[in-house]
Amino acid sequence: MLEVPPRRLHGPGPSPVHPNVLQALGQPCIGHMDPAFMEIMDGVRSMLQKVFKTDNAMTLACSGTGSAGAEMLMDNLVEPGDCCLIGVNGVFGGRLADKAGRAGGTVHTMEIAWGDVFDLDSVKQRVADLKPKLVALVHAETSTGAHQPFEGLADEVHKHGGLLVMDCVTSLAGVPVEIDAWGVDAAYSGTQKCLSCPPGLSPVTLNDRAMQKVKKRKTKCNSWYLDLSLVGNYWDGDRAYHHTAPVNMNYGLHEALRLILEEGLEARFDRHRKAHEKLRDGLTKRGFKYVTQEGHVLPMLNCVELPKGVGDEGKLRKRLLDEFGLEVGAGLGAFKGKCWRIGIMGEGARDEHVDFILESIDAVLN
Ligand SMILES: *Cc1c(COP(=O)(O)O)cnc(C)c1O
């Protein structure tokens, strides 16, 4: 039998998985067209609607990780020549711009310093000038720890006939995500961040306005696998076979969602906030510095510069992994070699986890 070393997952994902979820994953595999599996899918969908805070019928678990969900939205919602406006303040905004371009869009980016968030008034100004068909921003930029405000942007986008798209891969189930109340037309997430499920599925939701765009496309979606006019029928329609659903992953997600709703979203957000406050105090006392714009620091992803003179960050990270089984993330892009990304996502956002992180850091710093 394969043996996996014990790990404490406190990087940018995957996050710690609840034992119930592991148990659900290990249930016997059944057919993806089995009526019993259809019921499980219905359960996944209705729980996803609650977690996304939406009534969108087109809510599903896209096969693949968060990047597949991003691609599903860009490939389906962008037609060749469509003007797209994408916010780039870290790695994931950059990837969205790349994906919109590959889908044939004419991409305009808004670029600000890594760690900062977009001021919605300036975004609205760009929207009024460009009248883009699609505007996309990252709600929780995992490469910088920035928490982007969304509320109040949708009206301006809709006024000019555009769709508002949100990356909520890291934010979903960790901080409030209000798809309907904020007027977000389409959003995607991932299972391995605050949902505390292994990587493998990407929850996606689209409202009627976004689905109209999909239905009225003049050209076929570039991707066959991610084509919503095909996959959509399996999740919300005549249940026609498209591709084989990752059956056991859906069991895992079903259980992860059940646990989230049992805890309650508000309680879960509160738990993330409290664990973050404890971690932030501890890190700040030890000389770590947050690189994220003040007032916009994500609770579940702490992007911090290492104290001066502690030596090579890569060697310290390796010691955390080798000696304590503790995984923290390296800095990306502009923060490479300077920062750590310490995740307290989902099951990891607890006092005892924060204590363990701080004690392990003390042991390798001294
Ligand atoms: C993790 C992440 C993704 C990509 O998800 P994968 O599961 O790695 O494909 C996209 N956007 C954000 C903000 C993320 O944190």
The ligand as a MOL file (V3000), in Angstrom:
LIG
                    3D

  0  0  0     0  0            999 V3000
M  V30 BEGIN CTAB
M  V30 COUNTS 15 15 0 0 0
M  V30 BEGIN ATOM
M  V30 1 C -5.6570 28.2290 -6.4070 0
M  V30 2 C -6.2020 29.3360 -7.2440 0
M  V30 3 C -6.5590 29.1750 -8.5890 0
M  V30 4 C -6.2620 27.9430 -9.3860 0
M  V30 5 O -6.7350 26.8250 -8.8460 0
M  V30 6 P -6.0560 25.4010 -9.1570 0
M  V30 7 O -6.8830 24.5290 -8.2960 0
M  V30 8 O -4.6320 25.4810 -8.7560 0
M  V30 9 O -6.2350 25.1070 -10.5810 0
M  V30 10 C -7.1490 30.2410 -9.2490 0
M  V30 11 N -7.3460 31.4080 -8.6380 0
M  V30 12 C -7.0000 31.6050 -7.3460 0
M  V30 13 C -7.2480 32.9270 -6.7300 0
M  V30 14 C -6.4140 30.5770 -6.6200 0
M  V30 15 O -6.0550 30.7760 -5.3590 0
M  V30 END ATOM
M  V30 BEGIN BOND
M  V30 1 1 1 2
M  V30 2 1 2 3
M  V30 3 2 2 14
M  V30 4 1 3 4
M  V30 5 2 3 10
M  V30 6 1 4 5
M  V30 7 1 5 6
M  V30 8 2 6 7
M  V30 9 1 6 8
M  V30 10 1 6 9
M  V30 11 1 10 11
M  V30 12 2 11 12
M  V30 13 1 12 13
M  V30 14 1 12 14
M  V30 15 1 14 15
M  V30 END BOND
M  V30 END CTAB
M  END
